[in-house]
Amino acid sequence: MTDHLKGLLITTLGVACILPDSLFVRLIEADPFVTAFWRGLSAGVIILAVILATQGPRAYTALLRTGRAGMIYTVLLATTTPAFVLAVTNTSVANVVFIFAAMPIFASIFGRLFLGEPIRRRMVLTMSAVIAGLAVIAYGSAETAIASWKGDLWALYVAAAYAAALTAVRRVRGASMVPAIPVAYIGAAVAMALLANPLPALSGQWPLFLGHGLFIAAGTCLLAIGPRYITAAEVSLLVLLESVLAPLLVWAVVGENPGRMALAGGAIVIGALLVSNLIALRNRR
């Protein structure tokens, strides 16, 4: 098997593991902070165990050397755990994943602001189309009972925070940030424990909480490994699969109709990013 094929398979499997994330949040009957607690704790402990078993404590010695950039990455990643649950709780899954798809736009803006990187004409056109798509989604939130601008804002925050986190660690390109992930997840769980009592919800729902954590942990690790073998454009194209399939999965399992406006806006966002990434991939080759 070639390295390229290996990267494609690993990344695709990682996307498949992340795919049910929103569905688990829908199926779990608990306060959003309780769901965020168990999501962060279970995934964080599993990833931490894998890191310590494969790399040992030296993984965290290297992490400490990333300094302020590593700290910013960890803190921002930690805030996305409760923010994601609040987003899915307060708006439709379709809105959430379509807004998440706009993450490359935030990454381009932050790269320009903090790293001085130019924004190419292709990305300017992509940004314009994505903003138009997000506007359609926001308009549709006022017409769909399950959608709300509050959840849309949380989803927008997650996209911006994750893009900012990735921008921060680009200053330390040689260091692996995988060991920071369980620190962020477990740290978020500790903060959530101060806001809610997570133990009562565990009774009768522990398989859902455990399954949620297992899928997140597996997807996170695989998506950290896959991009070592394929280009960023190929990774972006594969990650777009989640934006397409996650609303369909939730629709099929719990009957959550995303609404015509969300689908229309999502089609604009996904279409613009798809064309942009295909052009980038062609230029790369």
Sequence and secondary structure as in RCSB ss.txt:
>XXXX:A:sequence
MTDHLKGLLITTLGVACILPDSLFVRLIEADPFVTAFWRGLSAGVIILAVILATQGPRAYTALLRTGRAGMIYTV
LLATTTPAFVLAVTNTSVANVVFIFAAMPIFASIFGRLFLGEPIRRRMVLTMSAVIAGLAVIAYGSAETAIASWK
GDLWALYVAAAYAAALTAVRRVRGASMVPAIPVAYIGAAVAMALLANPLPALSGQWPLFLGHGLFIAAGTCLLAI
GPRYITAAEVSLLVLLESVLAPLLVWAVVGENPGRMALAGGAIVIGALLVSNLIALRNRR
>XXXX:A:secstr
  HHHHHHHHHHHHHHHHTTHHHHHHH  S HHHHHHHHHHHHHHHHHHHHHHHTTTHHHHHHHTTHHHHHHHHH
HHHHHHHHHHHHHHHS HHHHHHHHTTHHHHHHHHHHHHH     HHHHHHHHHHHHHHHHHHHHHTT TT  HH
HHHHHHHHHHHHHHHHHHHGGGTTS  TTHHHHHHHHHHHHHHTTS  HHHHTTTHHHHHHHHHHHHHHHHHHHH
GGGTS HHHHHHHHHHHHHHHHHHHHHHH     HHHHHHHHHHHHHHHHHHHHHHHHH 
